[in-house]
Each structure stands twice: as C-alpha cells, then as structure tokens.
Amino acid sequence: MLYYLKNTELNKCITCGYAHYKPKIDREITIVTYRKHRYFLITPRLQKLFMSPKTVEHMICHYSYDTVDGVMMHSSDNEA
C-alpha cells in the first residue's frame, strides 16, 4: 500500500492492518517507516543508455531490421 495523497495520514494498511511505522524504542528517535518506495525517473536512465554506442545498438534493434512479408525477422514481430 502506498501512503500517498488521501492515505498520507494513515498509520495502518487498509487491507491487512499492518503498521506503517516501527514502534518507538527511545523517545529521541523520530518516526521510522518499515519500507520506503523510491521512484527513479526513466528519462535520465534512457538518456544514459542512448549515449553509449554499445547499448544504442540494442536499444534501436526493433527499427534496424528490414521486414519481409510473411517472414519473422525479430522476436518483436511475433504475434504474441
């Protein structure tokens, strides 16, 4: 469960009731969550992949094959 937007103020999971925060052992310790969800932007990652000449060949492999009618040239041309 994501504690985001309308669920920001909740302390327990809606479905299972599992606590969102670890119990406090010492009063000086701030609230600590059990797990954290991190979001990594895809645009910078793709830009780095396209900057390398070795990986760019694999990134554009779908467009580099010539298609022939009725012949499967690449696994992306498969019906599945």
Distance bins in CASP14 RR format, pairs under 12 A and 6 or more apart:
PFRMAT RR
TARGET T0000
AUTHOR 0000-0000-0000
RMODE 2
METHOD distances of the structure
MODEL  1
1 7 1 0 0 1 0 0 0 0 0 0 0
1 8 0 0 0 0 0 1 0 0 0 0 0
1 10 0 0 0 0 1 0 0 0 0 0 0
1 11 0 0 0 0 0 1 0 0 0 0 0
1 12 0 0 0 0 1 0 0 0 0 0 0
1 13 1 0 1 0 0 0 0 0 0 0 0
1 14 1 0 0 1 0 0 0 0 0 0 0
1 15 1 0 0 1 0 0 0 0 0 0 0
1 16 0 0 0 0 1 0 0 0 0 0 0
1 17 0 0 0 0 1 0 0 0 0 0 0
1 18 0 0 0 0 1 0 0 0 0 0 0
1 19 0 0 0 0 0 1 0 0 0 0 0
1 20 0 0 0 0 1 0 0 0 0 0 0
1 33 0 0 0 0 0 1 0 0 0 0 0
1 34 0 0 0 0 0 1 0 0 0 0 0
1 35 0 0 0 0 0 1 0 0 0 0 0
1 37 0 0 0 0 1 0 0 0 0 0 0
2 8 0 0 0 0 1 0 0 0 0 0 0
2 10 0 0 0 0 0 1 0 0 0 0 0
2 13 0 0 0 0 0 1 0 0 0 0 0
2 14 0 0 0 0 0 1 0 0 0 0 0
2 20 0 0 0 0 0 1 0 0 0 0 0
2 33 0 0 0 0 0 1 0 0 0 0 0
2 35 0 0 0 0 0 1 0 0 0 0 0
2 36 0 0 0 0 0 1 0 0 0 0 0
2 37 1 0 0 1 0 0 0 0 0 0 0
2 39 0 0 0 0 0 1 0 0 0 0 0
3 9 0 0 0 0 1 0 0 0 0 0 0
3 10 1 0 0 1 0 0 0 0 0 0 0
3 11 0 0 0 0 1 0 0 0 0 0 0
3 12 0 0 0 0 0 1 0 0 0 0 0
3 13 0 0 0 0 1 0 0 0 0 0 0
3 14 0 0 0 0 0 1 0 0 0 0 0
3 18 0 0 0 0 0 1 0 0 0 0 0
3 19 0 0 0 0 0 1 0 0 0 0 0
3 20 1 0 1 0 0 0 0 0 0 0 0
3 21 0 0 0 0 1 0 0 0 0 0 0
3 31 0 0 0 0 0 1 0 0 0 0 0
3 33 0 0 0 0 1 0 0 0 0 0 0
3 34 0 0 0 0 0 1 0 0 0 0 0
3 35 0 0 0 0 0 1 0 0 0 0 0
3 36 0 0 0 0 0 1 0 0 0 0 0
3 37 0 0 0 0 1 0 0 0 0 0 0
4 10 0 0 0 0 0 1 0 0 0 0 0
4 20 0 0 0 0 0 1 0 0 0 0 0
4 37 0 0 0 0 1 0 0 0 0 0 0
4 39 0 0 0 0 0 1 0 0 0 0 0
6 14 0 0 0 0 0 1 0 0 0 0 0
7 13 0 0 0 0 1 0 0 0 0 0 0
7 14 1 0 0 1 0 0 0 0 0 0 0
7 15 0 0 0 0 0 1 0 0 0 0 0
7 20 0 0 0 0 1 0 0 0 0 0 0
8 20 0 0 0 0 0 1 0 0 0 0 0
9 20 0 0 0 0 0 1 0 0 0 0 0
10 17 0 0 0 0 1 0 0 0 0 0 0
10 18 0 0 0 0 0 1 0 0 0 0 0
10 19 0 0 0 0 0 1 0 0 0 0 0
10 20 1 0 0 1 0 0 0 0 0 0 0
10 21 0 0 0 0 0 1 0 0 0 0 0
10 33 0 0 0 0 0 1 0 0 0 0 0
11 17 0 0 0 0 1 0 0 0 0 0 0
11 18 0 0 0 0 0 1 0 0 0 0 0
11 19 1 0 0 1 0 0 0 0 0 0 0
11 20 1 0 1 0 0 0 0 0 0 0 0
11 21 1 0 0 1 0 0 0 0 0 0 0
11 22 0 0 0 0 0 1 0 0 0 0 0
11 23 0 0 0 0 0 1 0 0 0 0 0
11 31 0 0 0 0 1 0 0 0 0 0 0
11 33 0 0 0 0 0 1 0 0 0 0 0
11 34 0 0 0 0 0 1 0 0 0 0 0
12 18 1 0 0 1 0 0 0 0 0 0 0
12 19 1 0 1 0 0 0 0 0 0 0 0
12 20 1 0 0 1 0 0 0 0 0 0 0
12 21 0 0 0 0 1 0 0 0 0 0 0
12 34 0 0 0 0 0 1 0 0 0 0 0
13 19 0 0 0 0 1 0 0 0 0 0 0
13 20 1 0 0 1 0 0 0 0 0 0 0
13 21 0 0 0 0 0 1 0 0 0 0 0
13 34 0 0 0 0 0 1 0 0 0 0 0
13 35 0 0 0 0 0 1 0 0 0 0 0
14 20 0 0 0 0 0 1 0 0 0 0 0
18 33 0 0 0 0 0 1 0 0 0 0 0
18 34 1 0 0 1 0 0 0 0 0 0 0
18 35 0 0 0 0 0 1 0 0 0 0 0
19 31 0 0 0 0 0 1 0 0 0 0 0
19 32 0 0 0 0 0 1 0 0 0 0 0
19 33 0 0 0 0 1 0 0 0 0 0 0
19 34 1 0 0 1 0 0 0 0 0 0 0
19 35 0 0 0 0 0 1 0 0 0 0 0
20 31 0 0 0 0 1 0 0 0 0 0 0
20 32 0 0 0 0 0 1 0 0 0 0 0
20 33 1 0 0 1 0 0 0 0 0 0 0
20 34 1 0 0 1 0 0 0 0 0 0 0
20 35 0 0 0 0 1 0 0 0 0 0 0
20 36 0 0 0 0 0 1 0 0 0 0 0
20 37 0 0 0 0 0 1 0 0 0 0 0
21 29 0 0 0 0 0 1 0 0 0 0 0
21 30 0 0 0 0 1 0 0 0 0 0 0
21 31 1 0 1 0 0 0 0 0 0 0 0
21 32 1 0 0 1 0 0 0 0 0 0 0
21 33 1 0 1 0 0 0 0 0 0 0 0
21 34 1 0 0 1 0 0 0 0 0 0 0
21 35 0 0 0 0 0 1 0 0 0 0 0
21 36 0 0 0 0 0 1 0 0 0 0 0
22 29 0 0 0 0 1 0 0 0 0 0 0
22 30 0 0 0 0 0 1 0 0 0 0 0
22 31 0 0 0 0 1 0 0 0 0 0 0
22 32 1 0 1 0 0 0 0 0 0 0 0
22 33 1 0 0 1 0 0 0 0 0 0 0
22 34 1 0 0 1 0 0 0 0 0 0 0
22 35 0 0 0 0 0 1 0 0 0 0 0
22 36 0 0 0 0 0 1 0 0 0 0 0
23 29 0 0 0 0 0 1 0 0 0 0 0
23 31 0 0 0 0 0 1 0 0 0 0 0
23 32 0 0 0 0 1 0 0 0 0 0 0
23 34 0 0 0 0 0 1 0 0 0 0 0
24 30 0 0 0 0 1 0 0 0 0 0 0
24 31 1 0 0 1 0 0 0 0 0 0 0
24 32 0 0 0 0 1 0 0 0 0 0 0
25 32 0 0 0 0 1 0 0 0 0 0 0
26 32 0 0 0 0 0 1 0 0 0 0 0
39 45 0 0 0 0 0 1 0 0 0 0 0
40 46 0 0 0 0 0 1 0 0 0 0 0
40 48 0 0 0 0 0 1 0 0 0 0 0
41 47 0 0 0 0 0 1 0 0 0 0 0
41 48 0 0 0 0 0 1 0 0 0 0 0
42 48 0 0 0 0 0 1 0 0 0 0 0
42 49 0 0 0 0 0 1 0 0 0 0 0
43 49 0 0 0 0 0 1 0 0 0 0 0
43 50 0 0 0 0 0 1 0 0 0 0 0
44 50 0 0 0 0 0 1 0 0 0 0 0
44 51 0 0 0 0 0 1 0 0 0 0 0
45 51 0 0 0 0 0 1 0 0 0 0 0
45 55 0 0 0 0 0 1 0 0 0 0 0
45 59 0 0 0 0 0 1 0 0 0 0 0
46 52 0 0 0 0 0 1 0 0 0 0 0
46 55 0 0 0 0 0 1 0 0 0 0 0
46 56 0 0 0 0 0 1 0 0 0 0 0
46 59 0 0 0 0 1 0 0 0 0 0 0
46 60 0 0 0 0 0 1 0 0 0 0 0
47 55 0 0 0 0 0 1 0 0 0 0 0
47 56 0 0 0 0 0 1 0 0 0 0 0
47 59 0 0 0 0 0 1 0 0 0 0 0
48 55 0 0 0 0 1 0 0 0 0 0 0
48 56 0 0 0 0 0 1 0 0 0 0 0
48 59 0 0 0 0 0 1 0 0 0 0 0
49 55 1 0 1 0 0 0 0 0 0 0 0
49 56 1 0 0 1 0 0 0 0 0 0 0
49 57 0 0 0 0 0 1 0 0 0 0 0
49 58 0 0 0 0 1 0 0 0 0 0 0
49 59 1 0 1 0 0 0 0 0 0 0 0
49 60 0 0 0 0 0 1 0 0 0 0 0
50 56 1 0 1 0 0 0 0 0 0 0 0
50 57 0 0 0 0 0 1 0 0 0 0 0
50 58 0 0 0 0 0 1 0 0 0 0 0
50 59 1 0 0 1 0 0 0 0 0 0 0
50 60 0 0 0 0 1 0 0 0 0 0 0
51 59 0 0 0 0 0 1 0 0 0 0 0
52 58 0 0 0 0 1 0 0 0 0 0 0
52 59 0 0 0 0 1 0 0 0 0 0 0
53 59 0 0 0 0 0 1 0 0 0 0 0
53 60 0 0 0 0 0 1 0 0 0 0 0
55 61 0 0 0 0 0 1 0 0 0 0 0
56 63 0 0 0 0 0 1 0 0 0 0 0
56 64 0 0 0 0 0 1 0 0 0 0 0
57 63 0 0 0 0 0 1 0 0 0 0 0
57 64 1 0 0 1 0 0 0 0 0 0 0
58 64 0 0 0 0 0 1 0 0 0 0 0
58 74 0 0 0 0 0 1 0 0 0 0 0
60 74 0 0 0 0 0 1 0 0 0 0 0
60 76 0 0 0 0 0 1 0 0 0 0 0
61 73 0 0 0 0 0 1 0 0 0 0 0
61 74 1 0 0 1 0 0 0 0 0 0 0
61 75 0 0 0 0 1 0 0 0 0 0 0
61 76 0 0 0 0 1 0 0 0 0 0 0
61 77 0 0 0 0 0 1 0 0 0 0 0
62 73 0 0 0 0 0 1 0 0 0 0 0
62 74 1 0 0 1 0 0 0 0 0 0 0
62 75 0 0 0 0 1 0 0 0 0 0 0
62 76 1 0 1 0 0 0 0 0 0 0 0
62 77 0 0 0 0 1 0 0 0 0 0 0
62 78 0 0 0 0 0 1 0 0 0 0 0
63 73 0 0 0 0 0 1 0 0 0 0 0
63 74 0 0 0 0 1 0 0 0 0 0 0
63 76 0 0 0 0 1 0 0 0 0 0 0
63 77 0 0 0 0 0 1 0 0 0 0 0
64 73 0 0 0 0 1 0 0 0 0 0 0
64 74 0 0 0 0 1 0 0 0 0 0 0
64 76 0 0 0 0 0 1 0 0 0 0 0
65 71 0 0 0 0 0 1 0 0 0 0 0
65 72 0 0 0 0 1 0 0 0 0 0 0
65 73 1 0 1 0 0 0 0 0 0 0 0
65 74 1 0 1 0 0 0 0 0 0 0 0
65 75 0 0 0 0 0 1 0 0 0 0 0
65 76 0 0 0 0 1 0 0 0 0 0 0
65 77 1 0 0 1 0 0 0 0 0 0 0
66 73 1 0 0 1 0 0 0 0 0 0 0
66 74 0 0 0 0 0 1 0 0 0 0 0
66 77 0 0 0 0 0 1 0 0 0 0 0
67 73 1 0 1 0 0 0 0 0 0 0 0
67 74 0 0 0 0 1 0 0 0 0 0 0
67 76 0 0 0 0 0 1 0 0 0 0 0
67 77 1 0 0 1 0 0 0 0 0 0 0
68 74 0 0 0 0 0 1 0 0 0 0 0
68 77 0 0 0 0 1 0 0 0 0 0 0
69 77 0 0 0 0 0 1 0 0 0 0 0
70 77 0 0 0 0 1 0 0 0 0 0 0
70 79 0 0 0 0 0 1 0 0 0 0 0
71 77 0 0 0 0 1 0 0 0 0 0 0
71 78 0 0 0 0 0 1 0 0 0 0 0
72 78 1 0 0 1 0 0 0 0 0 0 0
72 79 0 0 0 0 1 0 0 0 0 0 0
72 80 0 0 0 0 0 1 0 0 0 0 0
END
